[in-house]
Amino acid sequence: MDEWQRSSLNAVVQAYKSGIDRTLIRENLRLTVEERFRKAMALARFAEELRRAGRAARQAKP
């Protein structure tokens, strides 16, 4: 990779980094694999509950 490509790539990386909360990434990397799976499964259960609540609310409208 030449200097121009490296510079362009660095500019793209810097642009994306500004919108990422790296503290959350670090926090998750401190977890064990099992803890990460448990968090992901809890999030999936929460998302499903939100979907169910949304369906119920739409059906309850007059």
mmCIF file of the N, C-alpha and C atoms, coordinates in Angstrom:
data_MODEL
# 
_entry.id   MODEL 
# 
loop_
_atom_site.group_PDB 
_atom_site.id 
_atom_site.type_symbol 
_atom_site.label_atom_id 
_atom_site.label_alt_id 
_atom_site.label_comp_id 
_atom_site.label_asym_id 
_atom_site.label_entity_id 
_atom_site.label_seq_id 
_atom_site.pdbx_PDB_ins_code 
_atom_site.Cartn_x 
_atom_site.Cartn_y 
_atom_site.Cartn_z 
_atom_site.occupancy 
_atom_site.B_iso_or_equiv 
_atom_site.pdbx_formal_charge 
_atom_site.auth_seq_id 
_atom_site.auth_comp_id 
_atom_site.auth_asym_id 
_atom_site.auth_atom_id 
_atom_site.pdbx_PDB_model_num 
ATOM 1   N N  . MET A 1 1  ? 0.850   -1.167  0.000  1.00 0.00 ? 1  MET A N  1 
ATOM 2   C CA . MET A 1 1  ? 0.000   0.000   0.000  1.00 0.00 ? 1  MET A CA 1 
ATOM 3   C C  . MET A 1 1  ? 0.900   1.236   0.000  1.00 0.00 ? 1  MET A C  1 
ATOM 4   N N  . ASP A 1 2  ? 0.644   2.132   -0.919 1.00 0.00 ? 2  ASP A N  1 
ATOM 5   C CA . ASP A 1 2  ? 1.482   3.324   -0.979 1.00 0.00 ? 2  ASP A CA 1 
ATOM 6   C C  . ASP A 1 2  ? 0.984   4.396   0.009  1.00 0.00 ? 2  ASP A C  1 
ATOM 7   N N  . GLU A 1 3  ? 1.726   5.470   0.116  1.00 0.00 ? 3  GLU A N  1 
ATOM 8   C CA . GLU A 1 3  ? 1.437   6.519   1.102  1.00 0.00 ? 3  GLU A CA 1 
ATOM 9   C C  . GLU A 1 3  ? 0.075   7.160   0.867  1.00 0.00 ? 3  GLU A C  1 
ATOM 10  N N  . TRP A 1 4  ? -0.300  7.394   -0.390 1.00 0.00 ? 4  TRP A N  1 
ATOM 11  C CA . TRP A 1 4  ? -1.588  8.010   -0.707 1.00 0.00 ? 4  TRP A CA 1 
ATOM 12  C C  . TRP A 1 4  ? -2.732  7.118   -0.253 1.00 0.00 ? 4  TRP A C  1 
ATOM 13  N N  . GLN A 1 5  ? -2.643  5.812   -0.525 1.00 0.00 ? 5  GLN A N  1 
ATOM 14  C CA . GLN A 1 5  ? -3.692  4.877   -0.108 1.00 0.00 ? 5  GLN A CA 1 
ATOM 15  C C  . GLN A 1 5  ? -3.789  4.824   1.419  1.00 0.00 ? 5  GLN A C  1 
ATOM 16  N N  . ARG A 1 6  ? -2.657  4.786   2.074  1.00 0.00 ? 6  ARG A N  1 
ATOM 17  C CA . ARG A 1 6  ? -2.629  4.749   3.537  1.00 0.00 ? 6  ARG A CA 1 
ATOM 18  C C  . ARG A 1 6  ? -3.277  6.006   4.108  1.00 0.00 ? 6  ARG A C  1 
ATOM 19  N N  . SER A 1 7  ? -2.965  7.153   3.535  1.00 0.00 ? 7  SER A N  1 
ATOM 20  C CA . SER A 1 7  ? -3.528  8.421   3.984  1.00 0.00 ? 7  SER A CA 1 
ATOM 21  C C  . SER A 1 7  ? -5.042  8.442   3.772  1.00 0.00 ? 7  SER A C  1 
ATOM 22  N N  . SER A 1 8  ? -5.490  7.973   2.624  1.00 0.00 ? 8  SER A N  1 
ATOM 23  C CA . SER A 1 8  ? -6.928  7.930   2.328  1.00 0.00 ? 8  SER A CA 1 
ATOM 24  C C  . SER A 1 8  ? -7.653  6.997   3.291  1.00 0.00 ? 8  SER A C  1 
ATOM 25  N N  . LEU A 1 9  ? -7.058  5.850   3.541  1.00 0.00 ? 9  LEU A N  1 
ATOM 26  C CA . LEU A 1 9  ? -7.651  4.879   4.458  1.00 0.00 ? 9  LEU A CA 1 
ATOM 27  C C  . LEU A 1 9  ? -7.727  5.465   5.864  1.00 0.00 ? 9  LEU A C  1 
ATOM 28  N N  . ASN A 1 10 ? -6.671  6.129   6.299  1.00 0.00 ? 10 ASN A N  1 
ATOM 29  C CA . ASN A 1 10 ? -6.680  6.752   7.618  1.00 0.00 ? 10 ASN A CA 1 
ATOM 30  C C  . ASN A 1 10 ? -7.767  7.811   7.732  1.00 0.00 ? 10 ASN A C  1 
ATOM 31  N N  . ALA A 1 11 ? -8.001  8.566   6.673  1.00 0.00 ? 11 ALA A N  1 
ATOM 32  C CA . ALA A 1 11 ? -9.047  9.591   6.689  1.00 0.00 ? 11 ALA A CA 1 
ATOM 33  C C  . ALA A 1 11 ? -10.423 8.949   6.840  1.00 0.00 ? 11 ALA A C  1 
ATOM 34  N N  . VAL A 1 12 ? -10.640 7.851   6.166  1.00 0.00 ? 12 VAL A N  1 
ATOM 35  C CA . VAL A 1 12 ? -11.924 7.135   6.268  1.00 0.00 ? 12 VAL A CA 1 
ATOM 36  C C  . VAL A 1 12 ? -12.101 6.584   7.677  1.00 0.00 ? 12 VAL A C  1 
ATOM 37  N N  . VAL A 1 13 ? -11.071 5.973   8.209  1.00 0.00 ? 13 VAL A N  1 
ATOM 38  C CA . VAL A 1 13 ? -11.130 5.416   9.565  1.00 0.00 ? 13 VAL A CA 1 
ATOM 39  C C  . VAL A 1 13 ? -11.430 6.518   10.567 1.00 0.00 ? 13 VAL A C  1 
ATOM 40  N N  . GLN A 1 14 ? -10.766 7.645   10.464 1.00 0.00 ? 14 GLN A N  1 
ATOM 41  C CA . GLN A 1 14 ? -10.990 8.755   11.385 1.00 0.00 ? 14 GLN A CA 1 
ATOM 42  C C  . GLN A 1 14 ? -12.430 9.268   11.289 1.00 0.00 ? 14 GLN A C  1 
ATOM 43  N N  . ALA A 1 15 ? -12.981 9.307   10.078 1.00 0.00 ? 15 ALA A N  1 
ATOM 44  C CA . ALA A 1 15 ? -14.363 9.767   9.905  1.00 0.00 ? 15 ALA A CA 1 
ATOM 45  C C  . ALA A 1 15 ? -15.337 8.824   10.613 1.00 0.00 ? 15 ALA A C  1 
ATOM 46  N N  . TYR A 1 16 ? -15.114 7.532   10.509 1.00 0.00 ? 16 TYR A N  1 
ATOM 47  C CA . TYR A 1 16 ? -15.988 6.569   11.173 1.00 0.00 ? 16 TYR A CA 1 
ATOM 48  C C  . TYR A 1 16 ? -15.797 6.581   12.683 1.00 0.00 ? 16 TYR A C  1 
ATOM 49  N N  . LYS A 1 17 ? -14.585 6.749   13.148 1.00 0.00 ? 17 LYS A N  1 
ATOM 50  C CA . LYS A 1 17 ? -14.299 6.711   14.587 1.00 0.00 ? 17 LYS A CA 1 
ATOM 51  C C  . LYS A 1 17 ? -15.041 7.797   15.353 1.00 0.00 ? 17 LYS A C  1 
ATOM 52  N N  . SER A 1 18 ? -15.303 8.915   14.711 1.00 0.00 ? 18 SER A N  1 
ATOM 53  C CA . SER A 1 18 ? -15.956 10.016  15.417 1.00 0.00 ? 18 SER A CA 1 
ATOM 54  C C  . SER A 1 18 ? -17.375 9.651   15.843 1.00 0.00 ? 18 SER A C  1 
ATOM 55  N N  . GLY A 1 19 ? -18.007 8.692   15.175 1.00 0.00 ? 19 GLY A N  1 
ATOM 56  C CA . GLY A 1 19 ? -19.372 8.306   15.512 1.00 0.00 ? 19 GLY A CA 1 
ATOM 57  C C  . GLY A 1 19 ? -19.469 7.038   16.335 1.00 0.00 ? 19 GLY A C  1 
ATOM 58  N N  . ILE A 1 20 ? -18.358 6.565   16.861 1.00 0.00 ? 20 ILE A N  1 
ATOM 59  C CA . ILE A 1 20 ? -18.351 5.303   17.598 1.00 0.00 ? 20 ILE A CA 1 
ATOM 60  C C  . ILE A 1 20 ? -17.939 5.553   19.046 1.00 0.00 ? 20 ILE A C  1 
ATOM 61  N N  . ASP A 1 21 ? -18.733 5.023   19.968 1.00 0.00 ? 21 ASP A N  1 
ATOM 62  C CA . ASP A 1 21 ? -18.398 5.128   21.393 1.00 0.00 ? 21 ASP A CA 1 
ATOM 63  C C  . ASP A 1 21 ? -17.468 3.964   21.739 1.00 0.00 ? 21 ASP A C  1 
ATOM 64  N N  . ARG A 1 22 ? -16.190 4.224   21.744 1.00 0.00 ? 22 ARG A N  1 
ATOM 65  C CA . ARG A 1 22 ? -15.209 3.157   21.991 1.00 0.00 ? 22 ARG A CA 1 
ATOM 66  C C  . ARG A 1 22 ? -15.236 2.644   23.419 1.00 0.00 ? 22 ARG A C  1 
ATOM 67  N N  . THR A 1 23 ? -15.814 3.426   24.343 1.00 0.00 ? 23 THR A N  1 
ATOM 68  C CA . THR A 1 23 ? -15.898 2.934   25.721 1.00 0.00 ? 23 THR A CA 1 
ATOM 69  C C  . THR A 1 23 ? -16.800 1.711   25.794 1.00 0.00 ? 23 THR A C  1 
ATOM 70  N N  . LEU A 1 24 ? -17.857 1.679   24.977 1.00 0.00 ? 24 LEU A N  1 
ATOM 71  C CA . LEU A 1 24 ? -18.738 0.510   24.957 1.00 0.00 ? 24 LEU A CA 1 
ATOM 72  C C  . LEU A 1 24 ? -18.033 -0.709  24.382 1.00 0.00 ? 24 LEU A C  1 
ATOM 73  N N  . ILE A 1 25 ? -17.207 -0.487  23.388 1.00 0.00 ? 25 ILE A N  1 
ATOM 74  C CA . ILE A 1 25 ? -16.444 -1.589  22.807 1.00 0.00 ? 25 ILE A CA 1 
ATOM 75  C C  . ILE A 1 25 ? -15.489 -2.152  23.838 1.00 0.00 ? 25 ILE A C  1 
ATOM 76  N N  . ARG A 1 26 ? -14.776 -1.262  24.523 1.00 0.00 ? 26 ARG A N  1 
ATOM 77  C CA . ARG A 1 26 ? -13.839 -1.727  25.557 1.00 0.00 ? 26 ARG A CA 1 
ATOM 78  C C  . ARG A 1 26 ? -14.570 -2.482  26.663 1.00 0.00 ? 26 ARG A C  1 
ATOM 79  N N  . GLU A 1 27 ? -15.720 -1.960  27.069 1.00 0.00 ? 27 GLU A N  1 
ATOM 80  C CA . GLU A 1 27 ? -16.511 -2.611  28.117 1.00 0.00 ? 27 GLU A CA 1 
ATOM 81  C C  . GLU A 1 27 ? -16.915 -4.025  27.693 1.00 0.00 ? 27 GLU A C  1 
ATOM 82  N N  . ASN A 1 28 ? -17.358 -4.168  26.457 1.00 0.00 ? 28 ASN A N  1 
ATOM 83  C CA . ASN A 1 28 ? -17.766 -5.493  25.976 1.00 0.00 ? 28 ASN A CA 1 
ATOM 84  C C  . ASN A 1 28 ? -16.576 -6.435  25.826 1.00 0.00 ? 28 ASN A C  1 
ATOM 85  N N  . LEU A 1 29 ? -15.423 -5.916  25.471 1.00 0.00 ? 29 LEU A N  1 
ATOM 86  C CA . LEU A 1 29 ? -14.255 -6.776  25.324 1.00 0.00 ? 29 LEU A CA 1 
ATOM 87  C C  . LEU A 1 29 ? -13.757 -7.308  26.668 1.00 0.00 ? 29 LEU A C  1 
ATOM 88  N N  . ARG A 1 30 ? -14.126 -6.629  27.755 1.00 0.00 ? 30 ARG A N  1 
ATOM 89  C CA . ARG A 1 30 ? -13.761 -7.122  29.087 1.00 0.00 ? 30 ARG A CA 1 
ATOM 90  C C  . ARG A 1 30 ? -14.623 -8.311  29.511 1.00 0.00 ? 30 ARG A C  1 
ATOM 91  N N  . LEU A 1 31 ? -15.761 -8.499  28.854 1.00 0.00 ? 31 LEU A N  1 
ATOM 92  C CA . LEU A 1 31 ? -16.660 -9.599  29.199 1.00 0.00 ? 31 LEU A CA 1 
ATOM 93  C C  . LEU A 1 31 ? -16.141 -10.916 28.646 1.00 0.00 ? 31 LEU A C  1 
ATOM 94  N N  . THR A 1 32 ? -16.547 -11.995 29.301 1.00 0.00 ? 32 THR A N  1 
ATOM 95  C CA . THR A 1 32 ? -16.221 -13.315 28.750 1.00 0.00 ? 32 THR A CA 1 
ATOM 96  C C  . THR A 1 32 ? -17.151 -13.576 27.570 1.00 0.00 ? 32 THR A C  1 
ATOM 97  N N  . VAL A 1 33 ? -16.828 -14.592 26.804 1.00 0.00 ? 33 VAL A N  1 
ATOM 98  C CA . VAL A 1 33 ? -17.684 -14.958 25.669 1.00 0.00 ? 33 VAL A CA 1 
ATOM 99  C C  . VAL A 1 33 ? -19.084 -15.298 26.173 1.00 0.00 ? 33 VAL A C  1 
ATOM 100 N N  . GLU A 1 34 ? -19.159 -16.043 27.261 1.00 0.00 ? 34 GLU A N  1 
ATOM 101 C CA . GLU A 1 34 ? -20.470 -16.421 27.810 1.00 0.00 ? 34 GLU A CA 1 
ATOM 102 C C  . GLU A 1 34 ? -21.269 -15.188 28.227 1.00 0.00 ? 34 GLU A C  1 
ATOM 103 N N  . GLU A 1 35 ? -20.609 -14.219 28.844 1.00 0.00 ? 35 GLU A N  1 
ATOM 104 C CA . GLU A 1 35 ? -21.296 -12.990 29.248 1.00 0.00 ? 35 GLU A CA 1 
ATOM 105 C C  . GLU A 1 35 ? -21.809 -12.227 28.032 1.00 0.00 ? 35 GLU A C  1 
ATOM 106 N N  . ARG A 1 36 ? -21.036 -12.216 26.968 1.00 0.00 ? 36 ARG A N  1 
ATOM 107 C CA . ARG A 1 36 ? -21.484 -11.545 25.738 1.00 0.00 ? 36 ARG A CA 1 
ATOM 108 C C  . ARG A 1 36 ? -22.697 -12.237 25.148 1.00 0.00 ? 36 ARG A C  1 
ATOM 109 N N  . PHE A 1 37 ? -22.678 -13.580 25.149 1.00 0.00 ? 37 PHE A N  1 
ATOM 110 C CA . PHE A 1 37 ? -23.836 -14.330 24.650 1.00 0.00 ? 37 PHE A CA 1 
ATOM 111 C C  . PHE A 1 37 ? -25.066 -14.044 25.498 1.00 0.00 ? 37 PHE A C  1 
ATOM 112 N N  . ARG A 1 38 ? -24.885 -14.001 26.810 1.00 0.00 ? 38 ARG A N  1 
ATOM 113 C CA . ARG A 1 38 ? -26.019 -13.725 27.695 1.00 0.00 ? 38 ARG A CA 1 
ATOM 114 C C  . ARG A 1 38 ? -26.598 -12.338 27.430 1.00 0.00 ? 38 ARG A C  1 
ATOM 115 N N  . LYS A 1 39 ? -25.736 -11.356 27.232 1.00 0.00 ? 39 LYS A N  1 
ATOM 116 C CA . LYS A 1 39 ? -26.210 -10.007 26.913 1.00 0.00 ? 39 LYS A CA 1 
ATOM 117 C C  . LYS A 1 39 ? -26.950 -9.984  25.576 1.00 0.00 ? 39 LYS A C  1 
ATOM 118 N N  . ALA A 1 40 ? -26.417 -10.693 24.608 1.00 0.00 ? 40 ALA A N  1 
ATOM 119 C CA . ALA A 1 40 ? -27.061 -10.734 23.288 1.00 0.00 ? 40 ALA A CA 1 
ATOM 120 C C  . ALA A 1 40 ? -28.425 -11.415 23.371 1.00 0.00 ? 40 ALA A C  1 
ATOM 121 N N  . MET A 1 41 ? -28.502 -12.481 24.143 1.00 0.00 ? 41 MET A N  1 
ATOM 122 C CA . MET A 1 41 ? -29.781 -13.188 24.289 1.00 0.00 ? 41 MET A CA 1 
ATOM 123 C C  . MET A 1 41 ? -30.798 -12.316 25.031 1.00 0.00 ? 41 MET A C  1 
ATOM 124 N N  . ALA A 1 42 ? -30.352 -11.580 26.039 1.00 0.00 ? 42 ALA A N  1 
ATOM 125 C CA . ALA A 1 42 ? -31.250 -10.676 26.756 1.00 0.00 ? 42 ALA A CA 1 
ATOM 126 C C  . ALA A 1 42 ? -31.759 -9.579  25.826 1.00 0.00 ? 42 ALA A C  1 
ATOM 127 N N  . LEU A 1 43 ? -30.883 -9.068  24.983 1.00 0.00 ? 43 LEU A N  1 
ATOM 128 C CA . LEU A 1 43 ? -31.286 -8.047  24.022 1.00 0.00 ? 43 LEU A CA 1 
ATOM 129 C C  . LEU A 1 43 ? -32.306 -8.609  23.029 1.00 0.00 ? 43 LEU A C  1 
ATOM 130 N N  . ALA A 1 44 ? -32.107 -9.839  22.584 1.00 0.00 ? 44 ALA A N  1 
ATOM 131 C CA . ALA A 1 44 ? -33.049 -10.467 21.659 1.00 0.00 ? 44 ALA A CA 1 
ATOM 132 C C  . ALA A 1 44 ? -34.423 -10.658 22.322 1.00 0.00 ? 44 ALA A C  1 
ATOM 133 N N  . ARG A 1 45 ? -34.429 -11.060 23.604 1.00 0.00 ? 45 ARG A N  1 
ATOM 134 C CA . ARG A 1 45 ? -35.703 -11.207 24.327 1.00 0.00 ? 45 ARG A CA 1 
ATOM 135 C C  . ARG A 1 45 ? -36.405 -9.855  24.454 1.00 0.00 ? 45 ARG A C  1 
ATOM 136 N N  . PHE A 1 46 ? -35.633 -8.822  24.763 1.00 0.00 ? 46 PHE A N  1 
ATOM 137 C CA . PHE A 1 46 ? -36.192 -7.480  24.883 1.00 0.00 ? 46 PHE A CA 1 
ATOM 138 C C  . PHE A 1 46 ? -36.786 -7.013  23.551 1.00 0.00 ? 46 PHE A C  1 
ATOM 139 N N  . ALA A 1 47 ? -36.067 -7.242  22.468 1.00 0.00 ? 47 ALA A N  1 
ATOM 140 C CA . ALA A 1 47 ? -36.556 -6.842  21.139 1.00 0.00 ? 47 ALA A CA 1 
ATOM 141 C C  . ALA A 1 47 ? -37.847 -7.574  20.799 1.00 0.00 ? 47 ALA A C  1 
ATOM 142 N N  . GLU A 1 48 ? -37.921 -8.858  21.124 1.00 0.00 ? 48 GLU A N  1 
ATOM 143 C CA . GLU A 1 48 ? -39.141 -9.626  20.855 1.00 0.00 ? 48 GLU A CA 1 
ATOM 144 C C  . GLU A 1 48 ? -40.303 -9.093  21.680 1.00 0.00 ? 48 GLU A C  1 
ATOM 145 N N  . GLU A 1 49 ? -40.056 -8.745  22.924 1.00 0.00 ? 49 GLU A N  1 
ATOM 146 C CA . GLU A 1 49 ? -41.108 -8.173  23.772 1.00 0.00 ? 49 GLU A CA 1 
ATOM 147 C C  . GLU A 1 49 ? -41.600 -6.840  23.201 1.00 0.00 ? 49 GLU A C  1 
ATOM 148 N N  . LEU A 1 50 ? -40.690 -6.026  22.690 1.00 0.00 ? 50 LEU A N  1 
ATOM 149 C CA . LEU A 1 50 ? -41.095 -4.769  22.053 1.00 0.00 ? 50 LEU A CA 1 
ATOM 150 C C  . LEU A 1 50 ? -41.961 -5.029  20.827 1.00 0.00 ? 50 LEU A C  1 
ATOM 151 N N  . ARG A 1 51 ? -41.590 -6.039  20.029 1.00 0.00 ? 51 ARG A N  1 
ATOM 152 C CA . ARG A 1 51 ? -42.400 -6.376  18.854 1.00 0.00 ? 51 ARG A CA 1 
ATOM 153 C C  . ARG A 1 51 ? -43.796 -6.806  19.272 1.00 0.00 ? 51 ARG A C  1 
ATOM 154 N N  . ARG A 1 52 ? -43.860 -7.670  20.308 1.00 0.00 ? 52 ARG A N  1 
ATOM 155 C CA . ARG A 1 52 ? -45.169 -8.131  20.795 1.00 0.00 ? 52 ARG A CA 1 
ATOM 156 C C  . ARG A 1 52 ? -46.005 -6.954  21.288 1.00 0.00 ? 52 ARG A C  1 
ATOM 157 N N  . ALA A 1 53 ? -45.405 -6.065  22.040 1.00 0.00 ? 53 ALA A N  1 
ATOM 158 C CA . ALA A 1 53 ? -46.124 -4.904  22.557 1.00 0.00 ? 53 ALA A CA 1 
ATOM 159 C C  . ALA A 1 53 ? -46.613 -4.018  21.408 1.00 0.00 ? 53 ALA A C  1 
ATOM 160 N N  . GLY A 1 54 ? -45.785 -3.853  20.398 1.00 0.00 ? 54 GLY A N  1 
ATOM 161 C CA . GLY A 1 54 ? -46.188 -3.060  19.240 1.00 0.00 ? 54 GLY A CA 1 
ATOM 162 C C  . GLY A 1 54 ? -47.362 -3.670  18.512 1.00 0.00 ? 54 GLY A C  1 
ATOM 163 N N  . ARG A 1 55 ? -47.329 -5.000  18.327 1.00 0.00 ? 55 ARG A N  1 
ATOM 164 C CA . ARG A 1 55 ? -48.457 -5.686  17.675 1.00 0.00 ? 55 ARG A CA 1 
ATOM 165 C C  . ARG A 1 55 ? -49.725 -5.530  18.504 1.00 0.00 ? 55 ARG A C  1 
ATOM 166 N N  . ALA A 1 56 ? -49.610 -5.702  19.814 1.00 0.00 ? 56 ALA A N  1 
ATOM 167 C CA . ALA A 1 56 ? -50.776 -5.579  20.693 1.00 0.00 ? 56 ALA A CA 1 
ATOM 168 C C  . ALA A 1 56 ? -51.347 -4.165  20.647 1.00 0.00 ? 56 ALA A C  1 
ATOM 169 N N  . ALA A 1 57 ? -50.471 -3.176  20.634 1.00 0.00 ? 57 ALA A N  1 
ATOM 170 C CA . ALA A 1 57 ? -50.936 -1.781  20.584 1.00 0.00 ? 57 ALA A CA 1 
ATOM 171 C C  . ALA A 1 57 ? -51.635 -1.487  19.266 1.00 0.00 ? 57 ALA A C  1 
ATOM 172 N N  . ARG A 1 58 ? -51.111 -2.017  18.171 1.00 0.00 ? 58 ARG A N  1 
ATOM 173 C CA . ARG A 1 58 ? -51.768 -1.791  16.876 1.00 0.00 ? 58 ARG A CA 1 
ATOM 174 C C  . ARG A 1 58 ? -53.118 -2.470  16.818 1.00 0.00 ? 58 ARG A C  1 
ATOM 175 N N  . GLN A 1 59 ? -53.239 -3.649  17.402 1.00 0.00 ? 59 GLN A N  1 
ATOM 176 C CA . GLN A 1 59 ? -54.515 -4.381  17.388 1.00 0.00 ? 59 GLN A CA 1 
ATOM 177 C C  . GLN A 1 59 ? -55.544 -3.738  18.306 1.00 0.00 ? 59 GLN A C  1 
ATOM 178 N N  . ALA A 1 60 ? -55.090 -3.043  19.343 1.00 0.00 ? 60 ALA A N  1 
ATOM 179 C CA . ALA A 1 60 ? -55.994 -2.428  20.302 1.00 0.00 ? 60 ALA A CA 1 
ATOM 180 C C  . ALA A 1 60 ? -56.579 -1.109  19.805 1.00 0.00 ? 60 ALA A C  1 
ATOM 181 N N  . LYS A 1 61 ? -55.999 -0.546  18.762 1.00 0.00 ? 61 LYS A N  1 
ATOM 182 C CA . LYS A 1 61 ? -56.518 0.734   18.229 1.00 0.00 ? 61 LYS A CA 1 
ATOM 183 C C  . LYS A 1 61 ? -57.905 0.520   17.654 1.00 0.00 ? 61 LYS A C  1 
ATOM 184 N N  . PRO A 1 62 ? -58.801 1.506   17.874 1.00 0.00 ? 62 PRO A N  1 
ATOM 185 C CA . PRO A 1 62 ? -60.189 1.387   17.332 1.00 0.00 ? 62 PRO A CA 1 
ATOM 186 C C  . PRO A 1 62 ? -60.244 1.506   15.834 1.00 0.00 ? 62 PRO A C  1 
# 
